[in-house]
Each structure stands twice: as C-alpha cells, then as structure tokens.
Amino acid sequence: MTELLYKKIYHFIKRQIDSGQLQAGDRLPTEKALSEQFSVSRITSKRALVELEQEGLITRSRGKGSFVTDGPPPSTQPNKDILLILPFASDYELGDYAKGIMTIVADKGYRLMVQLTSTVSLEELADYAGVIYYPEDVNHSIELLFYCAQRGLALVLLDKALDLFDFPAVVADNKGGAYELTKHLIDQDCRRIMFVATASFGEVSSVRDRYLGYLAAMAETELEANYFVKLKSESNAAYLERLVDELTAATAEKTGLVVENDWLAIQLIQKIQQAGLSIPDQVAVVGFDNSQASQLISPKLTTAAQDFYQMGQQAAQLLIERLTRPDQQTASCQLPVKVFIRESSQKSLEML
C-alpha cells in the first residue's frame, strides 16, 4: 500500500516525537526544508504540519516556526471517525456503499472518511474508531487484516468473507443468485452449461460461492458441470479467446455460460458476437452484479443485482455494534440478490 505523501512527513515527525528524539520546545524544519527533504510541494509539507498542530503535538507561529509542545491535550471526546477502504476509484456502484454507510454513521454522530486501498498506510488505521473494508482478494488484504487483528481494531468486511480472520462480513447471497441464474439457463434448454471465472476461488470468496450455487443447480439435472479453467500463464483476453474457440467448434448444442461478474460477461459477449455466434440462440450468457453497463450493451445482460446501498447500511450498523458493545460477538450478515432476465439469455423479457 502506498502511503499518502503528507502522511509520510506526518509519521516521520510523530515517530521522532514519540521516541523522544524531538523534545518539547524543539524547533521543527520549515515547510520549505521538509518539502525539499521529502521531494514534495510546500502545500504537502504544510498539510503534515497542520495535522500535527491539530493533534496538539506541535505549535506553529508565523515568523517563528513550528515547535514541539509538551504533548497533546487529553481527549475528552471519543473518536468518531470511521474509515471506508475501497479497492477502485472508478467503479460507480461502489459509491452506493458509501451512501448507505453515511445514512447510518451520520445519524449516530460519526464521520465517514473514504480512501483507496493503494493510499492507506497501516499506521494511520489506528487513527480511526473503526474500519469498513472492501477486500479485493486475500493476497491484497492479508497484511492490512493481520495488522487490524493484532491491534484489536474494529473492522467489518464488505462483499467478501475471509475465513483467515474473525471479522464480521456483509455479503450478498452469491450462492443463491448463481443457483437461480443457472436454473434459468437450464430452463432455456441449454444442453451444456459452463462456469466462467478468472478469479481464484481460494482468494475471492464471492466467486467461490457463485460456483457453489452453479454446482447446486447442475446437481439437480443430468447435465455435467463444466468449469472452464483459466491457465496460470494465460491472460484474461487469451482465456476468453480460447473459450470462444471452443464455443465456435461446438455449435450443435445450445451452450449456457454462467460468468463470475458483469465485467467479464460483457467482454465475452463482444467476443462471441465477433465470432459470428448468435446470442441467445446458440450461446446464452448470464453475469453477476447488475452493473450500469449490463443494461447498455446489446443484447442486455441477464444478471443478479446486489443492493450495495443496503449492504453499506448493514456494514455500518455492524461496525457501530462492535464499537458500542466490544465484548459481544458480532455476527456476519447475508443479504438476498435479485435476478434480472434480459436478452442475453432469452428473447422475451421478464423478471425472475
């Protein structure tokens, strides 16, 4: 995780104060000197000094400089800052998480801050009363979660449950949604139904649960389950091209594709169309997430909708429960999904 530039200066000075290297009354380097030392703008170095001043660690005087104080005044107010950590900045739907969280935390007197995973430093997590975290996968999350577990920080997971740590999670019913989508493809007389995913089941629990839902539906038929495995050395584009080649070579029977998410399903639809195959007559495709793009492509994508707003609300409620009743166990929560049937899997529209 890459630390924000001003935070590097902030933590550098704070460590010197905490260790006693800087004593009360000692003068700090100027904004200009700090900007040169850390190769940043003076605005950035000033922001670090302002934050140190706001915490009572230093005092600043125009024309004289910045000096270490005797220590921050004792806090009489509980920490009311909550941090939401998201993996992507450009995903529109993730904003609904923040909206849902805000409705709950604001009502309880808390303040919400939002940061990307790439800009969060582990040290600053202790500055917050609690954290709501959307993990991308295990590999990108394990260090942060270990840090929080070691320090007993209140944390709630969004979208994915991670069995390695005892943090409550708010997740969608991925298994149930994939089950319904697979059953729909069975009802559309697909004689071969494949599960398509690039994510590792061991790292992304939501995709693993969707695969389990697919398997549950397939177990109720005489059809054979078929997980189209991505090779380790294979790019996503090469994986999809190999899948389309297989579809093109086997056009005698209608094939259904249960795809891990809308983003991958949309790419796949485009490649299927470029290969000259008919959707949904020869290949029926379903995704997951009900993204905005799912309704903008042609044919529109059959998918399952997660209520991001409600998930955000529930995550905030669980976190506040952990903060107000730290000695009690906080249970995870699973919310239902809604399946939307569109033209990528059948020609006549209906809502399941």
Secondary structure as UniProt FT lines:
FT   HELIX           5..19
FT   TURN            24..25
FT   HELIX           31..37
FT   TURN            38..39
FT   HELIX           42..54
FT   TURN            55..56
FT   STRAND          58..61
FT   TURN            62..64
FT   STRAND          65..68
FT   STRAND          81..86
FT   TURN            92..93
FT   HELIX           94..107
FT   TURN            108..109
FT   STRAND          111..116
FT   HELIX           117..119
FT   HELIX           123..127
FT   STRAND          130..133
FT   HELIX           138..151
FT   STRAND          154..158
FT   TURN            163..164
FT   STRAND          169..172
FT   HELIX           174..187
FT   TURN            188..189
FT   STRAND          192..196
FT   TURN            201..203
FT   HELIX           205..218
FT   TURN            219..220
FT   STRAND          226..228
FT   TURN            232..233
FT   HELIX           236..249
FT   STRAND          255..259
FT   HELIX           262..274
FT   TURN            275..276
FT   TURN            279..282
FT   STRAND          283..286
FT   HELIX           292..295
FT   STRAND          302..305
FT   HELIX           308..324
FT   TURN            326..327
FT   STRAND          333..335
FT   STRAND          338..341
FT   TURN            343..345
FT   STRAND          350..351
//
